[in-house]
Structure formats: structure tokens, C-alpha cells
Amino acid sequence: MSSPRRDIAEAEARMRVTFGTRTAIKNLHEIIDPEETVQELAACLYAGGDGLLILTDKRVMGLRDDYSKYHYRDHDLAGVQKLDYDPVVHDGFALTTASGRLVVRKMHVEDSGRLVARLRELVPGLVLEVTRPGTRGRVPIRREALRAPRPAAAPAEAPATPGVDVPAAAAAQADAADAATIAAAPGPVPAPVAAQADADKGVLMGVLADLHAKGLLTDAELAAKLAQVAAKP
């Protein structure tokens, strides 16, 4: 192990890819406080070069691997708000916090998945949002709020009114609510959007093939990811 701290050494041992992180891991004990514990590590592309993504029990940070000097940026877990992540769509993630954004790329799918799973345990209210490139900026394709839903309020009893059929009035209100829900529902996906989705599938399959050629995906992982991409609408 290349670090004198046990928590760092154990997190390093779980990494599938360590290339480009030797100096970052070696220097990591200098920027980790004695009272915080490293949870997970992942090699990544950060700040334009090889780097390391670090998750502790108090913060998440990106650390540049550099032989002459190192640069890092950290964000407290208390300010973490939203995570844009899906290894099928892209090979990195973007974390939005109260103090800014942390964006990294080129992570191994097992290392990033393990780190994200632990991050979601440490931040129960984290919102997961997956986006893909679109014709105008980035288009969200899934949004998952992890907060517990609020309980539904009990319906109030309507006062009796002479000459009014209460059950019939209630049925009319329910029909009106159903009509409003149907009107607000999104319509069918336009043809240009469907064509863009097919084009995106081709791009994703090419990226997965490239990762497989570089040794970042096994044959089984490649087959599984290609099947997931092909199954997406």
C-alpha cells in the first residue's frame, strides 16, 4: 500500500483501476483531517489530467495527480444537493453542492458505482438526475428524489346541501380531476426526439466498445451494458 493511513490503504485496495493516482494517493493523507475517514476512492480525469475522486464521511473532493504539485477541491457532504450519474450514459459524474459543482470523467464502472452507492448512504436526501446531450443543452431523462413522500391529507367531509346529490357531485369532481390529469400528461415523443435517441444509442455503444478495448470493461460487462443500451426506448 502506498499510504500510511489504514483507511486510505483499504479504500485503495478496493479500486479496480489505480493508474494515474499514485501521487494523489501518496499525498492524500496530508489533506485528510485526522478525525475524518476515507470511505471510497476512484481514479478519474479531473482538472484536465489524471486524478482521484475521494469520498470521506465528511466531504467529497477531486485531487489532481501531479508530480510537481497537487490541486484539489472539496465540498462538504452537508451541502450536497444533486448528482448527475449513470455509467451507461456517461463515464463520470457531476455533483451539485451549495459551494459549487464537482465534475469528473473517465471512472471505472465498478469504482464509480461503489463510491456513488456509499455517497447515497451518507446523504439520504440526495437527488439523482441523469442527463444526456440534447439538441439544446442537456436534457434530463430520469430524476429520482430520495426524500420520503409526504402523507396524503384525509378528504374533508362536504356539508350537506338541500337538493344536491352528494355522491353525484363527488363523482363529477373526480371526473374533472381525471380530465385535468390526462390533459397535463406528456404527449407522444416526437419523431426528431426518437431519432436523436437512436443516434445517442449508437454513440453510447461506441463509447462502451472503446472502454472494452482499453480494458476498462470485461466481455461480460460489455455485453450487459450493450443490452441495457439497446433496451432503452
DOROLUM-327011 format. One record per residue (C-alpha): residue number from 1; residue in three letters; x, y, z. Coordinates in nm, 3 decimals, padded with zeros to 5 digits. Each point is the difference from the previous one (the first is absolute). Layout:
! residues N
+-----+------+---------+---------+---------+
:  nr : rest :    east :   north :      up :
+-----+------+---------+---------+---------+
: NUM :  ALA :       X :       Y :       Z :
...
+-----+------+---------+---------+---------+
! end
This chain:
! residues 233
+-----+------+---------+---------+---------+
:  nr : rest :    east :   north :      up :
+-----+------+---------+---------+---------+
:   1 :  MET :  00.000 :  00.000 :  00.000 :
:   2 :  SER :  00.126 :  00.350 : -00.080 :
:   3 :  SER : -00.166 :  00.190 :  00.286 :
:   4 :  PRO :  00.087 : -00.002 :  00.373 :
:   5 :  ARG : -00.369 :  00.031 :  00.094 :
:   6 :  ARG : -00.196 : -00.323 :  00.034 :
:   7 :  ASP : -00.331 :  00.141 : -00.130 :
:   8 :  ILE :  00.170 :  00.131 : -00.315 :
:   9 :  ALA :  00.188 : -00.327 : -00.054 :
:  10 :  GLU : -00.320 : -00.204 :  00.035 :
:  11 :  ALA : -00.190 :  00.224 : -00.243 :
:  12 :  GLU :  00.292 : -00.024 : -00.245 :
:  13 :  ALA : -00.010 : -00.381 :  00.023 :
:  14 :  ARG : -00.365 :  00.003 : -00.118 :
:  15 :  MET :  00.081 :  00.201 : -00.314 :
:  16 :  ARG : -00.016 : -00.187 : -00.331 :
:  17 :  VAL :  00.202 :  00.273 : -00.176 :
:  18 :  THR :  00.287 :  00.182 :  00.170 :
:  19 :  PHE :  00.186 :  00.131 : -00.307 :
:  20 :  GLY :  00.071 :  00.372 :  00.026 :
:  21 :  THR : -00.066 :  00.021 :  00.375 :
:  22 :  ARG :  00.335 : -00.092 :  00.159 :
:  23 :  THR :  00.104 :  00.354 :  00.096 :
:  24 :  ALA : -00.353 :  00.100 :  00.102 :
:  25 :  ILE : -00.035 : -00.297 :  00.235 :
:  26 :  LYS :  00.349 :  00.058 :  00.139 :
:  27 :  ASN : -00.085 :  00.363 :  00.085 :
:  28 :  LEU : -00.357 : -00.065 :  00.110 :
:  29 :  HIS :  00.081 : -00.041 :  00.371 :
:  30 :  GLU :  00.125 :  00.361 :  00.000 :
:  31 :  ILE : -00.343 :  00.144 : -00.084 :
:  32 :  ILE : -00.223 : -00.244 :  00.192 :
:  33 :  ASP : -00.075 :  00.114 :  00.354 :
:  34 :  PRO :  00.086 : -00.245 :  00.280 :
:  35 :  GLU : -00.364 : -00.012 :  00.113 :
:  36 :  GLU : -00.146 : -00.091 : -00.343 :
:  37 :  THR :  00.005 : -00.341 : -00.167 :
:  38 :  VAL :  00.046 : -00.080 : -00.368 :
:  39 :  GLN : -00.296 : -00.206 : -00.126 :
:  40 :  GLU :  00.072 : -00.063 : -00.369 :
:  41 :  LEU :  00.247 :  00.101 : -00.274 :
:  42 :  ALA : -00.030 :  00.001 : -00.380 :
:  43 :  ALA :  00.254 :  00.084 : -00.271 :
:  44 :  CYS : -00.133 :  00.267 : -00.234 :
:  45 :  LEU :  00.078 :  00.282 : -00.240 :
:  46 :  TYR : -00.007 :  00.319 :  00.209 :
:  47 :  ALA :  00.104 :  00.359 : -00.075 :
:  48 :  GLY :  00.132 : -00.099 : -00.342 :
:  49 :  GLY :  00.220 : -00.289 :  00.115 :
:  50 :  ASP :  00.021 : -00.326 :  00.189 :
:  51 :  GLY : -00.150 :  00.031 :  00.345 :
:  52 :  LEU : -00.176 : -00.159 :  00.292 :
:  53 :  LEU : -00.359 :  00.030 :  00.125 :
:  54 :  ILE : -00.016 : -00.031 :  00.378 :
:  55 :  LEU : -00.302 : -00.058 :  00.222 :
:  56 :  THR :  00.039 :  00.035 :  00.378 :
:  57 :  ASP : -00.260 : -00.001 :  00.275 :
:  58 :  LYS :  00.003 :  00.383 : -00.008 :
:  59 :  ARG :  00.068 :  00.113 : -00.357 :
:  60 :  VAL :  00.061 : -00.094 : -00.364 :
:  61 :  MET :  00.296 :  00.134 : -00.195 :
:  62 :  GLY :  00.193 : -00.017 : -00.324 :
:  63 :  LEU :  00.380 : -00.022 :  00.021 :
:  64 :  ARG :  00.230 :  00.053 : -00.299 :
:  65 :  ASP :  00.285 : -00.252 : -00.036 :
:  66 :  ASP :  00.311 :  00.213 : -00.063 :
:  67 :  TYR :  00.366 : -00.072 :  00.065 :
:  68 :  SER :  00.092 :  00.364 :  00.062 :
:  69 :  LYS : -00.305 :  00.120 :  00.191 :
:  70 :  TYR : -00.357 : -00.106 :  00.064 :
:  71 :  HIS : -00.327 :  00.186 : -00.028 :
:  72 :  TYR : -00.326 : -00.099 :  00.162 :
:  73 :  ARG : -00.347 :  00.130 :  00.069 :
:  74 :  ASP : -00.229 : -00.126 :  00.273 :
:  75 :  HIS : -00.371 :  00.027 :  00.084 :
:  76 :  ASP : -00.163 : -00.073 :  00.336 :
:  77 :  LEU : -00.256 : -00.281 : -00.005 :
:  78 :  ALA : -00.240 :  00.226 :  00.190 :
:  79 :  GLY : -00.028 :  00.222 : -00.311 :
:  80 :  VAL : -00.040 : -00.279 : -00.258 :
:  81 :  GLN : -00.326 :  00.044 : -00.196 :
:  82 :  LYS : -00.010 : -00.185 : -00.332 :
:  83 :  LEU :  00.197 : -00.267 : -00.186 :
:  84 :  ASP :  00.005 : -00.051 : -00.377 :
:  85 :  TYR :  00.119 : -00.357 : -00.050 :
:  86 :  ASP : -00.068 : -00.307 : -00.215 :
:  87 :  PRO :  00.291 : -00.220 : -00.120 :
:  88 :  VAL : -00.202 : -00.108 : -00.306 :
:  89 :  VAL : -00.043 :  00.360 : -00.117 :
:  90 :  HIS :  00.341 :  00.143 :  00.095 :
:  91 :  ASP :  00.320 : -00.105 :  00.178 :
:  92 :  GLY :  00.012 :  00.272 :  00.266 :
:  93 :  PHE : -00.227 :  00.204 :  00.220 :
:  94 :  ALA : -00.092 :  00.356 :  00.092 :
:  95 :  LEU : -00.074 :  00.079 :  00.363 :
:  96 :  THR : -00.189 :  00.320 :  00.083 :
:  97 :  THR :  00.056 :  00.141 :  00.348 :
:  98 :  ALA : -00.063 :  00.321 :  00.191 :
:  99 :  SER :  00.360 :  00.107 : -00.072 :
: 100 :  GLY :  00.009 : -00.086 : -00.371 :
: 101 :  ARG :  00.037 : -00.300 : -00.231 :
: 102 :  LEU :  00.247 : -00.286 : -00.012 :
: 103 :  VAL :  00.033 : -00.163 : -00.343 :
: 104 :  VAL :  00.218 : -00.302 : -00.081 :
: 105 :  ARG :  00.026 : -00.243 : -00.294 :
: 106 :  LYS :  00.155 : -00.331 : -00.101 :
: 107 :  MET : -00.085 : -00.208 :  00.307 :
: 108 :  HIS : -00.009 : -00.380 :  00.005 :
: 109 :  VAL : -00.361 : -00.113 :  00.028 :
: 110 :  GLU :  00.058 : -00.215 :  00.311 :
: 111 :  ASP :  00.197 :  00.270 :  00.184 :
: 112 :  SER : -00.252 :  00.273 : -00.084 :
: 113 :  GLY : -00.296 : -00.222 :  00.087 :
: 114 :  ARG :  00.143 : -00.089 :  00.338 :
: 115 :  LEU :  00.082 :  00.365 :  00.079 :
: 116 :  VAL : -00.344 :  00.125 : -00.109 :
: 117 :  ALA : -00.177 : -00.269 :  00.204 :
: 118 :  ARG :  00.190 :  00.107 :  00.312 :
: 119 :  LEU : -00.066 :  00.368 : -00.076 :
: 120 :  ARG : -00.374 : -00.066 : -00.013 :
: 121 :  GLU :  00.020 : -00.173 :  00.338 :
: 122 :  LEU :  00.179 :  00.299 :  00.153 :
: 123 :  VAL : -00.239 :  00.255 : -00.158 :
: 124 :  PRO : -00.356 : -00.145 :  00.030 :
: 125 :  GLY : -00.161 :  00.307 : -00.158 :
: 126 :  LEU :  00.219 : -00.009 : -00.312 :
: 127 :  VAL : -00.187 :  00.049 : -00.329 :
: 128 :  LEU :  00.122 : -00.218 : -00.289 :
: 129 :  GLU : -00.047 :  00.156 : -00.344 :
: 130 :  VAL :  00.125 : -00.164 : -00.320 :
: 131 :  THR :  00.044 :  00.220 : -00.308 :
: 132 :  ARG :  00.119 : -00.057 : -00.353 :
: 133 :  PRO :  00.119 :  00.240 : -00.271 :
: 134 :  GLY : -00.291 :  00.151 : -00.193 :
: 135 :  THR : -00.053 :  00.237 : -00.288 :
: 136 :  ARG : -00.018 :  00.291 :  00.243 :
: 137 :  GLY :  00.218 : -00.045 :  00.306 :
: 138 :  ARG : -00.056 : -00.308 :  00.215 :
: 139 :  VAL : -00.334 : -00.177 :  00.023 :
: 140 :  PRO : -00.099 : -00.184 :  00.323 :
: 141 :  ILE : -00.109 : -00.359 : -00.064 :
: 142 :  ARG : -00.056 : -00.114 :  00.358 :
: 143 :  ARG : -00.041 :  00.177 :  00.332 :
: 144 :  GLU : -00.022 : -00.189 :  00.328 :
: 145 :  ALA : -00.070 :  00.183 :  00.327 :
: 146 :  LEU :  00.111 : -00.209 :  00.295 :
: 147 :  ARG : -00.201 :  00.192 :  00.259 :
: 148 :  ALA : -00.299 : -00.178 :  00.153 :
: 149 :  PRO : -00.337 :  00.103 : -00.152 :
: 150 :  ARG : -00.232 :  00.208 :  00.213 :
: 151 :  PRO : -00.311 : -00.183 :  00.128 :
: 152 :  ALA : -00.321 :  00.078 : -00.184 :
: 153 :  ALA : -00.247 :  00.223 :  00.185 :
: 154 :  ALA : -00.328 : -00.159 :  00.104 :
: 155 :  PRO : -00.295 :  00.121 : -00.212 :
: 156 :  ALA : -00.229 :  00.246 :  00.179 :
: 157 :  GLU : -00.367 : -00.077 :  00.026 :
: 158 :  ALA : -00.214 :  00.233 : -00.207 :
: 159 :  PRO : -00.293 :  00.159 :  00.184 :
: 160 :  ALA : -00.342 : -00.125 : -00.098 :
: 161 :  THR : -00.183 :  00.236 : -00.235 :
: 162 :  PRO : -00.376 : -00.029 : -00.058 :
: 163 :  GLY : -00.085 : -00.113 : -00.353 :
: 164 :  VAL :  00.362 : -00.108 : -00.086 :
: 165 :  ASP :  00.088 : -00.364 : -00.065 :
: 166 :  VAL :  00.328 : -00.025 :  00.196 :
: 167 :  PRO :  00.126 : -00.329 : -00.159 :
: 168 :  ALA : -00.071 :  00.136 : -00.349 :
: 169 :  ALA :  00.184 :  00.324 :  00.077 :
: 170 :  ALA :  00.300 : -00.195 :  00.129 :
: 171 :  ALA :  00.004 : -00.212 : -00.315 :
: 172 :  ALA : -00.008 :  00.314 : -00.215 :
: 173 :  GLN :  00.296 :  00.144 :  00.189 :
: 174 :  ALA :  00.195 : -00.325 : -00.047 :
: 175 :  ASP : -00.074 :  00.003 : -00.375 :
: 176 :  ALA :  00.124 :  00.358 : -00.021 :
: 177 :  ALA :  00.320 : -00.090 :  00.185 :
: 178 :  ASP :  00.061 : -00.296 : -00.233 :
: 179 :  ALA : -00.049 :  00.224 : -00.303 :
: 180 :  ALA :  00.250 :  00.252 :  00.136 :
: 181 :  THR :  00.254 : -00.278 :  00.061 :
: 182 :  ILE : -00.040 : -00.132 : -00.354 :
: 183 :  ALA :  00.037 :  00.350 : -00.144 :
: 184 :  ALA :  00.319 :  00.056 :  00.197 :
: 185 :  ALA :  00.157 : -00.333 : -00.100 :
: 186 :  PRO :  00.280 :  00.025 : -00.258 :
: 187 :  GLY : -00.089 : -00.091 : -00.354 :
: 188 :  PRO :  00.177 : -00.253 : -00.226 :
: 189 :  VAL :  00.369 :  00.049 : -00.065 :
: 190 :  PRO :  00.051 :  00.199 : -00.323 :
: 191 :  ALA :  00.181 : -00.172 : -00.285 :
: 192 :  PRO :  00.310 :  00.228 :  00.018 :
: 193 :  VAL :  00.044 : -00.092 :  00.368 :
: 194 :  ALA : -00.027 : -00.372 : -00.082 :
: 195 :  ALA :  00.258 :  00.041 : -00.277 :
: 196 :  GLN :  00.231 :  00.181 :  00.241 :
: 197 :  ALA : -00.042 : -00.286 :  00.250 :
: 198 :  ASP :  00.105 : -00.254 : -00.267 :
: 199 :  ALA :  00.303 :  00.213 : -00.084 :
: 200 :  ASP :  00.091 :  00.022 :  00.369 :
: 201 :  LYS : -00.022 : -00.378 :  00.029 :
: 202 :  GLY :  00.255 : -00.034 : -00.278 :
: 203 :  VAL :  00.234 :  00.244 :  00.174 :
: 204 :  LEU : -00.036 : -00.183 :  00.333 :
: 205 :  MET :  00.072 : -00.334 : -00.162 :
: 206 :  GLY :  00.312 :  00.147 : -00.154 :
: 207 :  VAL :  00.114 :  00.133 :  00.339 :
: 208 :  LEU : -00.059 : -00.341 :  00.161 :
: 209 :  ALA :  00.200 : -00.170 : -00.274 :
: 210 :  ASP :  00.284 :  00.247 :  00.055 :
: 211 :  LEU : -00.002 : -00.069 :  00.377 :
: 212 :  HIS :  00.009 : -00.372 : -00.073 :
: 213 :  ALA :  00.296 :  00.046 : -00.236 :
: 214 :  LYS :  00.187 :  00.189 :  00.274 :
: 215 :  GLY : -00.061 : -00.281 :  00.248 :
: 216 :  LEU : -00.240 :  00.199 :  00.218 :
: 217 :  LEU : -00.290 : -00.238 : -00.071 :
: 218 :  THR :  00.006 : -00.379 : -00.010 :
: 219 :  ASP : -00.176 : -00.197 : -00.275 :
: 220 :  ALA : -00.291 : -00.074 :  00.235 :
: 221 :  GLU : -00.028 :  00.364 :  00.112 :
: 222 :  LEU :  00.006 :  00.118 : -00.362 :
: 223 :  ALA : -00.275 : -00.242 : -00.100 :
: 224 :  ALA : -00.215 :  00.103 :  00.297 :
: 225 :  LYS :  00.043 :  00.373 : -00.068 :
: 226 :  LEU : -00.074 : -00.038 : -00.372 :
: 227 :  ALA : -00.318 : -00.188 :  00.087 :
: 228 :  GLN : -00.104 :  00.281 :  00.238 :
: 229 :  VAL :  00.060 :  00.263 : -00.270 :
: 230 :  ALA : -00.192 : -00.196 : -00.263 :
: 231 :  ALA : -00.295 : -00.049 :  00.239 :
: 232 :  LYS : -00.038 :  00.372 :  00.072 :
: 233 :  PRO : -00.296 :  00.161 : -00.188 :
+-----+------+---------+---------+---------+
! end
